[in-house]
Amino acid sequence: MPRSPYRGRFAPSPTGDLHAGSLVAALAGWLRARQAGGQWLLRMEDIDPLREVDGSAQSILADLQRLGLIADGAVMYQSTRHAAYQAALDVLHDKGLIFPCWCSRADLATADGIHRDGHCVRPADSERAPALRLQVPDTTIAFDDMLQGPQRQNLRDTVGDIVLRRADGCWAYQLACVVDDAAQGVTEVVRGVDLMTSTPRQIHLQHLLDLPTPRYLHIPLVTDRDGRKLSKSNLDRPLDGRPVAVLLRAALVCLGVPVENRPEGNIQGLLESAVRHFDIARLEQVGRLSFALP
């Protein structure tokens, strides 16, 4: 059977501006798609209103646009996908794998924060809504990451029963991600290594929902010169007010791409050269990626 045409994606959460770590991940995915002659898609993971920052979705998309990272199609917004997530939950419910859970973090403190064995330890509470969890068996999920190599995780021991819909009604990342990767026809997921521990849970859900499993490529952690992780959580804003060429050059150097000496405004030429020279083999022995601006 012929392999499906390449489809990658970048799926930021609108919880702040685009930062260096996200830029490097987006650029790596865009380069992989362009090298494969495939598509690169965008998805806005806007299913947690309490964490969202007003205007950040538009800001992220505007930054990607000015950086020349253009998606091949309309942006998918998870906030419009509730019916699809409910349909997936119904499939799992019909298989007898979903149960309501009123457990708090304090209830699970003696179990290292992990919920196991497919039943709630608290009595049903008619005064408040429960979370909905997936009963997880004692099973080990193995996969070969294209950069990090063979990976194994026992779901019951490591993560336990998975929340798919929170008590506040919000859909959990794991379910939404799996449903939308399938809906967008994603064949390869390029993202940061900090998300690699989620992959076994997502593969397990794919199996249960009879959905295809894409290839996974987790790039090393992106840090500053001092080895500090660059992320929204520590309020890094390295992209604000920086020329596009400066940002792209820094991200390309971070990924080990030789940067040709081009005029500052020649963004298209810089990206075309990067497509020719990007090679994930250069990242195989790298524990961290350093992003440095002049």
ZIPEGI-V793548 format. One record per pair of residues at least 24 apart in sequence whose C-alpha atoms are under 8 Angstrom apart, sorted by the first residue. I is the first residue (numbers start at 0). J is the second residue. Records with the same first field share a line. If there is no record, write none. Layout:
# ZIPEGI-V793548
I = J + J
This chain:
# ZIPEGI-V793548
3 = 186
4 = 37 + 186
5 = 32 + 35 + 36 + 37 + 38 + 185 + 186 + 187
6 = 32 + 37 + 38 + 39 + 40 + 184 + 185 + 186 + 187
7 = 31 + 32 + 37 + 38 + 39 + 40 + 185 + 186 + 187 + 188 + 189
8 = 39 + 40 + 41 + 42 + 185 + 187 + 188 + 189
9 = 39 + 40 + 41 + 42 + 189 + 190
10 = 41 + 42 + 43 + 44
11 = 42 + 43 + 44
12 = 43 + 44 + 45 + 51 + 56
13 = 43 + 44 + 45 + 51 + 52 + 54 + 55 + 56 + 59
14 = 50 + 51 + 52 + 55 + 231
15 = 51 + 52 + 55 + 231
16 = 55 + 58 + 59 + 231 + 236
17 = 58 + 59 + 62 + 231 + 236 + 238
18 = 229 + 230 + 231 + 235 + 236 + 237 + 238
19 = 221 + 229 + 230 + 235 + 236 + 237 + 238 + 250 + 290
20 = 220 + 221 + 222 + 229 + 230
21 = 230
22 = 250
23 = 221 + 250 + 251 + 253 + 254
24 = 189 + 190 + 191 + 218
25 = 68 + 190
26 = 68 + 250
27 = 189 + 254
28 = 188 + 189 + 190
29 = 68
30 = 273 + 274 + 277
31 = 274
33 = 274
34 = 274 + 275
38 = 70 + 71
39 = 70 + 71
40 = 70 + 71 + 72 + 73 + 74 + 183
41 = 70 + 72 + 73 + 74 + 75
42 = 74 + 75 + 76 + 77
43 = 74 + 75 + 76 + 77
44 = 76 + 77 + 78
45 = 76 + 77 + 78
46 = 77 + 78 + 169 + 170
47 = 169 + 170
65 = 243
66 = 243 + 247 + 266
67 = 266 + 267 + 270
77 = 175
83 = 178
84 = 170 + 174 + 175 + 178
87 = 178 + 208
88 = 163
90 = 208
91 = 133 + 207 + 208
96 = 133 + 134
97 = 131 + 132 + 133 + 134
98 = 131 + 132 + 133 + 134
99 = 129 + 130 + 131 + 132
100 = 129 + 130 + 131 + 132
101 = 128 + 129 + 130
113 = 157 + 158 + 159 + 160
114 = 158 + 159 + 160 + 161
115 = 155 + 159 + 160
116 = 159 + 160
117 = 160
128 = 166 + 167
129 = 165 + 166
130 = 162 + 163 + 164 + 165 + 166 + 167 + 168
131 = 162 + 163 + 164 + 165 + 166
132 = 160 + 161 + 162 + 163 + 164
133 = 160 + 161 + 162 + 163
134 = 159 + 160 + 161
135 = 159 + 160 + 161
140 = 199 + 202 + 203
141 = 199
142 = 199
143 = 215
144 = 214 + 215 + 216 + 217
145 = 214 + 215 + 216 + 217
146 = 216 + 217 + 218 + 279 + 280 + 282 + 283
147 = 216 + 217 + 218 + 283
151 = 199
152 = 199
154 = 199 + 200
173 = 197 + 200 + 201
174 = 201 + 204
176 = 201
177 = 201 + 204 + 205
181 = 210 + 211
185 = 213
186 = 212 + 213 + 214
187 = 213 + 214 + 215 + 216
188 = 213 + 214 + 215 + 216 + 217
189 = 215 + 216 + 217 + 218
190 = 216 + 217 + 218
191 = 217 + 218 + 219 + 220
192 = 217 + 218 + 219 + 220
193 = 220
218 = 282
219 = 282 + 285 + 286 + 287 + 288
220 = 286 + 287 + 288
221 = 287 + 288 + 289 + 290
222 = 287 + 288 + 289 + 290
223 = 289 + 290 + 291
224 = 289 + 290 + 291
226 = 289
245 = 292 + 293
246 = 292
249 = 290 + 291 + 292
250 = 290
252 = 290
253 = 288 + 289 + 290 + 291
254 = 281 + 282 + 288
255 = 281 + 282
